[in-house]
Amino acid sequence: MNNTSRYEFSLPLCSEAQQLQVQQVLALPGAITTATVNRSTGSAGLTVEATFLPAHSLALMQAEIIARIAPIGLLPVRTPG
């Protein structure tokens, strides 16, 4: 049984400063064990993959992400898959 869960989302049209802020807030201690931020799209935004330990439901993962990035004025766009 897998005890981790993964949540992938994008943040379209955010500045480089906002992208760096996202990296910083996702690195704070908590339920997210790893967060990989792909900034290769430049000013078009970024894609983030966060891993949670222990495993969380989709709703709890989304709530955790929103709680971290909403204070910097961003909301995740769920990536299909």
C-alpha positions in Angstrom: 0.0 0.0 0.0 1.3 3.4 -1.0 1.4 5.9 1.9 2.1 9.0 -0.2 -0.1 10.9 -2.6 0.7 13.3 -5.4 -1.0 16.6 -6.4 -0.1 18.3 -9.7 -1.2 21.8 -10.6 -0.3 24.8 -12.6 -0.1 28.5 -12.0 -0.5 30.3 -15.3 0.8 33.8 -16.0 2.6 34.4 -12.8 5.8 36.6 -12.6 9.2 35.3 -11.7 8.9 36.9 -8.3 5.7 35.0 -7.7 7.3 31.8 -8.9 10.1 32.1 -6.4 7.5 32.8 -3.6 5.7 29.6 -4.6 8.9 27.7 -4.2 9.5 29.2 -0.8 6.0 28.6 0.7 5.9 25.0 -0.6 9.2 24.3 1.1 7.9 25.2 4.5 7.5 22.3 6.9 4.2 20.5 6.9 2.3 17.8 5.1 4.1 18.4 1.8 7.2 16.3 1.8 8.5 17.4 -1.7 7.5 20.0 -4.2 9.0 20.1 -7.6 8.5 23.4 -9.4 8.9 23.4 -13.2 9.6 27.0 -14.2 10.6 26.2 -17.8 7.6 28.0 -19.3 9.0 31.4 -18.1 6.4 34.1 -17.8 3.7 31.7 -19.0 3.7 30.3 -15.4 4.8 27.1 -13.8 3.8 23.6 -13.1 4.1 22.1 -9.6 4.1 18.5 -8.4 3.7 18.1 -4.6 4.1 14.9 -2.7 2.3 14.4 0.6 3.2 12.0 3.4 1.2 10.4 4.8 -1.3 10.0 1.9 -4.0 12.7 1.7 -7.4 12.9 -0.1 -7.6 15.1 -3.1 -9.6 17.7 -1.1 -7.1 17.8 1.7 -4.2 18.2 -0.7 -5.9 21.0 -2.5 -6.7 22.7 0.8 -3.1 22.5 1.9 -1.9 24.0 -1.4 -4.4 26.8 -1.3 -3.6 27.6 2.3 0.0 28.1 1.3 -0.2 30.0 -1.9 -3.5 32.1 -1.5 -1.7 34.5 0.8 0.6 35.5 -2.0 -2.4 36.1 -4.3 -2.4 32.8 -6.3 -4.8 29.9 -6.7 -3.9 26.6 -8.3 -5.3 25.3 -11.6 -5.6 21.5 -11.4 -3.6 19.7 -14.0 -5.6 16.8 -15.6 -4.2 13.4 -15.1 
